């Protein structure tokens, strides 16, 4: 048996109804073609039938039409009346599912991680170039270097949403390589800049091309994996940024040692990284599959079941056509603004620790070389904690508790570090605080993107929120840059207090939202006299929270 489609009872008259064997109509299927059609039928306690016909057309989209007028109204009316409410539940052979996931992992994750590696390198190579004298060669004055860092964020935020929606409309496997090709070319052009103004223009376009890259990768993965499989895949992908941090320093060191070169080392750095990015983008154009239903590395049966996996536990309509007006409706829901507050809250701790950890460690009294060396262990442990929290989050199908833990660990680290007056007497405690800071640095970013993606069945709305939320977190780097002031060295009291405050807000808001979602799920259960825990297929939930069968992914 390949998969089982069940019609599960969500509401039965006046008594409690679970999803028991005698309450489920099962259709066992050995195989089904993606172009075939089938019908599902549910009946209420009053023996009234709900029948609809579903068909997958040539465009790969589900269409559904009620077979009679009664069907069209019953699902909406049954929650208001004292009648049964049913929904489709799809169960797929677990062994075959694991095999499909392994094939997807080996195809998608290495390619996307390599792409994100070059994305991170092209974004951060200006700092490495500064160590080789780009500011002297291009005659920077005053705060012009800081302006170069800051200008990147303006187009990064302005263009993230429209480019993310463009990716949804024109195809992710077209837009992602195009964006990558664009920021690779900008890195190459940086090598030719002769003054600050030209580099300023290049940084603007670099921010434009990079703006939608991470949001589109997050959205792309949601079209291949179930909701409970997503966090650990994003964590593995996100770990590429940690590799980029280490690799960037090693590459810069090697490039800057090129003897007797007619070009300065920083120009070679831009040329090498930009060339690698452009070559990878060209390869990605043909390597990445458009979607699971058309993936050539899968068999016909695997493509069919891969499509059904996404249809049943990720998207209401797979490959849903983009309707901008409908996509933007996600911002009318109050929960959306809670998620955006969390994006703002996580952005400050994330950017503060990732950018200014060397300055924080510097207070411990080590030399410049040793300071950089002592940042390695906290970063490695932070990556390990990220993977652990992501895997546990998927295992227990819970997001909010692990996001709260991710926020809480750095807050504890900041408070401990601030409480130490004499670092020399408590150097081990101060260094332990640095481990706490990095322990939760990345986890909220990965898990928050997963959390709201899990709760938005509409692909268009999911793309819209991802296109706003992720850049908003990166924008908060402007706060970090301005609170870590030279006059506050070495304790950086103001910066650590502000960062800890944002982290605390994250803990509180995550906890409130998680508890509210749990309460709302219980309220829906009581209203329908049923207990539902995520088994309703997302193909039934196109209305999102307005649908009576919807349950929040906690």
N, C-alpha and C positions, 0 to 999 in steps of 0.2 A: 504494500500500500504506500503510495507516494504522499498523499495528503488526505486529510479529512476536513470536510466543510460541515460545520454544525450550526443549527439554528438554536441559539441559546435563549432561555427565558429570562428576561430582565425584570419583568413585573408580572405577578400572577394574583389577580383579585385582591383579597384582603389578607393573604397570609404570606409569610416569608418564602421566597423562592431562590434557590441557588442555581447552579448549573449542574444538575444531577443527571444520571443516565436516562431516567425515565422522562426527563423534561427536554431532551435534545433530539432533534431530528438530524441524522447523520447521512451524508452522501460520501461514500468512499470512492475515491478516484485513483485508478492506476496511472492514468496520464491524461493530460489535457493540452490541447494546442493553444498557443497564445492568440490565434485567430478564431477560435471556436467560441460558441456561446452556450450559456447554461441558464437555468432558472432556479431561483430559490423561493421557498414557500415557508411561511410561518403562520401559526394559527393561535388564536386567543382562547381563553377558558370558555368563552361563549361560542366557540367553534366557528368564529368568523375568520375567513382566510385573507391573508395578506400575500399577494403574489406579484412579483416583479420579474422582468426579464432583463438580464445583463448581457452585453456583448462587447467584445474587444474588436474595434474596427481596424481598418488599415493604418490609421494614425497611431495605433497602440493605446488608445484611450478607452476607458470604460464608459459606456452609456447605459442608462437605466431608465426604463419607462414602466409605470404602473400598468397592470393588466386590466384594471377596472377602476372606476371612480372611488369605490370604497377603499381600495388599497392606498390611493393617494392621500386620503385624509386620516386613515386609522393610526399610523405611527405618530402623527402629531396629536391626535385626539386621545390616544390611549393613556397618555400620562395625565391627562386632565380627568378622564373617566376612571372608573374602578375596574380596569381591564388589564389584560396581559400586554407586555411590550417585549418584542423579541429583536435580536440582532444576530448578524453572522459572526461566527467564531471559526477561524481556520487553524488547523493543526497540521504541521508538516513533519515528515520523518526526520527525527533529530540527527541521525547519522548522516543522511544526505545533506542536511543543512550545514553541519560542521564541515563537510567536504567542500561545499560551495563557498563557505566563508574563507576556508584556507586558500582556495584558488583566487578569490577576490583580494585577500590580504597580500599574497605574493605578487599580484599584478598591480594593485593600486598603491599600497603603502610605500614601497621603495621609491616608486616614481614621484609620488607627491612629496615625500620627505626630501628627495633630492631637489625638487623644485623649490620647496620652502627653504632649504639650505641656501640656495643662491639668492632667494628673496631676502633672507636675513643678511647675507654678505653684502649685497648691493645697498641695503638700507643703512648699514653700520660702517661701511668702509671709509667714510669721511673722517671718523675718529682715528683710524689707523693712518690715513693720509696726513693728518695733522702732525703725527709723531715724526713724519719724514719731511716736514717743512712746507706743506702746501700753503699755509698761512703766510709764510715769508715769501715764497715764490710768486704768489698772486697778490701780495701787498695788502693783506687784511689790516684794517685799522679799527680801533675801538672794539665794539661788540659785534662786529660783522660775522665772526665765526658763530656766535650764538644765534644770529639772525638766519644763518644758513641752516642751522638745526631746527629752528622754529618754523621757517617757511614751509618745510616739508609737511607739517600737520594740517595746514589750511586746505590744500587740495585733497589731502588724505581723507578729510571729513566731508568736504563738499561733494566729491565725486564717488564716494563709496556706494551710496544708495543707487544712483542712476546706473552705475556700471554693474552692480550686483543684479539689478532688474534686467539689464541688457544681457547678462549671462543667462538668466532664466529664459529670456525670450529667444535668443539666437543660439543657445547651446553652450553648456559649460566647457565642453572639450574644444570649442572654438575660441571662446573669450579668454579662458585661462591661459592657453599658450600665447594668445595675442598680447595680453597684459604682460606676461613674462618676457616676451620678445621686446616689448616697449621699455620695460625698466632695464633690460640688458643693454639696449641701444643707448639709453641715457647714461649708463655707467661708462660705455665706450666714449660717448661724447664728452664726459667729464674729463677724460684724459687730454682732450684738446683745448680745454678752457685756458684762457690767458689772463683773465682778471676775475675779480669778485662778482661783477655784474653777470657775466656769462654763466658762472657756476650757480648763481642765484636762480637764473632762469631754468637751468638743468634740474635743480633740486625741486622746483615747482612741478615740472613734468614727471620727475621721478615719483613724487608723492601721488600724482594723478594715477599713474600706471599701477602703483603698489596698493592703492586704496582698497580695491575690491578683491585682492588676491586671497587673503585669508578668509574673508566671509564666503567667497565662492567655493573654496576648498571644503569648508564646514558644510555648506549646503550640498555640495557634490557627494560627500560621503553619506549624507542622510538619504540619498537616492539609491544606495546599495545595501545598507545595513538596517537591521531592526533597531528599534529604540533602545533596547537593552544591550546592544552590541557596540554602541557608538562611542561611549566615553573612552574606552581603552584604545580604540583605533585613533581617536583624536589625540590622546596622550602620547602615543608612539610617534605620530606625525609631528606633534608640537615639540617633542624632544629634539627634533632636528635643529631647533633654534639654539639649544644648549651646545650641540655639536658645532654649530656655526660660530659660536663665541670662541670656542677653543681653536677651531680651524682657522678662523680669521687672524688670530694672533700669530699662529705658526706660518701661515702663508705670507703675511706681511713681513715677518722676520726674514723669510727666505728671499722674497722679492727685493727687499731693501738691501740685500747683500750682493746684488748683481754688479760685478765690477766693470769699469770702463764702458758704461752704457751712455749713449747719446741722450737718453731720456732719464728724467728723475725717477726714483723708485716708486713714488706715489702714482705717477702716470702709468707705469707698468702694472701696478696693482689694479687700477681701473680697467686697463686693457684686458688683463688676464681674466678677472672676474666677469667683466661684461661679455667677453667672448664665450666663456663657458656657459653663461646664462642664455645667450642667444642660441647656441648649439642645442642646449637642453630643451629650449622652447620649441625649436623645429622638430625635435624628436617626439616631444609630448603631443604634438598635433595629430600624429598618426598612432601613437602608442596608447593613449587613454581611450577607454570605451565610452561611447556616448551615454549608454545606460545599460542596466543589467539585461534587459530583454534583447539587446542587439550585440552583446559581448561575444565576439567570435571565438574567444578562448574557452567558452562554456559550450557544453552540448545543448541540443534542443531541449531536452528535459530539464537541464540545469537552468537554462534561460527562463523557461516557463515558471519553474518553482522560485527562482530568484525574483522574478516579477511579482509573483504571488506573495512572497515574503514582505516586500516593500508595500504592496497594496494592503496587506493585512495588519502590518505593524510599523508603519512609518507615515505613509501618505494617504490622504483620502482619494485622490486621483493621481496616478502616476503619469508623469509627463503632462501635467495640467497646463493648458495654454495660459500665458500671462495676461491677466486683466489688472491693469495698474490700479484702477479704482477699488477693486476688490482686495488687492494686495495691501493697500494702505489702510484698510479697515482694521487691521491688527492694532493700529495705534489708538483706536477708539476703546479698546478694552483696558480697564484699570490695571490688570495684572502686568500688561506690557510695560507700563511706567515703573512698576516695581522692578522688573528685570533691567530697565535702563538705569535706574538708580544703582543697582548692583554693578552694572558695567562701569559707572562712574566711580563707585567705591573701590572696585578692584584695580582700576587703572593707576591710581596713585601708589599703592604699595608695590604693584608689579613693576612700574617704571622706576620707582625709587630704589628698590633692591637691585634690579637688573643693571641699572646705570651707575649707581653710587655705592655699591658694596665695597669697592676698593677704598673709597674715602672713609667708610665706616670702619673697615678693618685697620686702616692706617692709624687710627687712634690707639691701637694696641702697642705701637712703638716699634714696628718692624721696619726694615729697610724697604726701598721701593720694590726691589726684586722679590723679597720675601712677602711683602704685602700682596702682590699679585699671585704668588704661589699659595698663600693662605686663603685665597678666594676660591680655589679649585674645589676643595673638599665640601664646603657649604653648597656650592652649585651642583656637585654630583649628588649629594644627599637630597637636595631639592628635587632633582629629576627622579630619584628613586621614590620619594614620597608622592610625587605627582602620579607615577605609574601605579603605586599601591592604592592610592585613593580612587583613581579611575577604575582599576580592576574591581575593587570592592563595591564601588558605586554600580557597576554593571552587574556584579554578582547578586546584589540585593535589590536591584532595580529601584534605587533611591538616589536622588540627587541632592536635595536640600541639606541633609545632615552632613554630607561630605564637603559641600561648599562652605558651610558654616565652620567646619574644622579647618578648611583651607584658609579662611579669613582669620580665624582665632590664633593659629600658631604664630604668624608674624606679629600680631598685636602683642602677644606675650613676650616675644623676642624684643620688640621695641621698648616695652615697659621695663624689662630686666636691664637692657642696655642703658636706658635713661636713669635708672635707679643707682647705677654704679658711679660713685664720685671718684674713687681712686682705682683706676684700671689696673695699675701695676700690682695692686694687692689682690685683685679678683680677675686676673687675666683669663683664666680658664672659664669662669662664668661668663665673661664678656664674649669670648669666642663661641661658647655654647649658644648665646643669644643670637649670634650671626647664623647658626644652623637653623634656629627656629624661624628667623626671618625668611630664609630661602625655602624652608620646608613647605610653606603654604603659598609661595610666590606665584606659581603657575597653575596650581590646581583649580582655583576659582574661575580662571579664564576658560580652561578646557571644559569644566563641568557646567559652567553657566551657559555656554554656547550649546552644550548637549541638552541642558534642562529645558530651555525654551524651544529648542528644535523638537524635543520629544512631545511637547504639549501643543504643537501647532500642526494639525493634519494638512492644512492647505499649503502646498508648495510655494505659491506666490507670496503668501503672508510670511512664511518662514524665511524666504529670501529677503523680504523687505526688512524684517526685524534684524536679521543677521547683518544686513548691509548698513544698518544704523548703529547697532549695539557694539560691534567689534571696533569700528573706528572711534566710537565715543570713548572706549577704554584707552585707546592709544592716544587720544587727544589729551588725556589727563597727564601725559608726560610733560606738558607745559607747566603744570602745577609743580611737579617734582623738580624740574629745572630751576624754578624760581624760589623754592623754599630751601634748597641746599645751597646756602650762600657761603662765600669764602670767609666772611666775617664771623660766621658761627663755628668755624673749625676750632678744635677737632670734635667737639661733642655733638654739634648739629642739633641742638635742643629743639629749635623751632621745627626743623624738617621732620624729626622723629615724632614729635607731638602731632603734627598735622597728618603724617602718614598713619600713625596709630589711630587717630580719630576716624579717618576714612575706613580703615579696617574694621573698627568697632561698628560703624554704621552698617557695613556689610554683614557682620554677624547678626545684628539686630534685625535688619530687613529680611535676610534669608530665613531666620527663625520664624518671624511673623508670617511670611509668605508660605513657608512649609506647613505651619500649623493651620493656617487658613485653608490651604488646599486639602489638608486631611479632614478638616471640619466640613468643607463643602462636599467632599466625596461621601462622607457619612450622611450628610443631609440629603444628598441625592439617593443614597441607598434607602433611607427611611421613607422618602417620598414615593419611591417606586416599590417599596417592600421587597427589595432585592439586595444581594451583595455581589458587586462586580469589582474585580480587581484587574483591570487591564486586559481582559480576554476579548473584549469587543473589537472586531477588526476595524482598523482605521478607515477602511473603505466605506464604513457606515457613518463616519463622523465628519462629514464635510462641513457641517454647521459648527464645528468646534464646541465650545462650552455651551452653546445654545441647544445642542442635541442632548436629549435625556439620557442616552447611553454613554455620554462622555464622562471620563474620570481623569482627574489630574494625575500626571506622572510625578510623584512626590520626590 
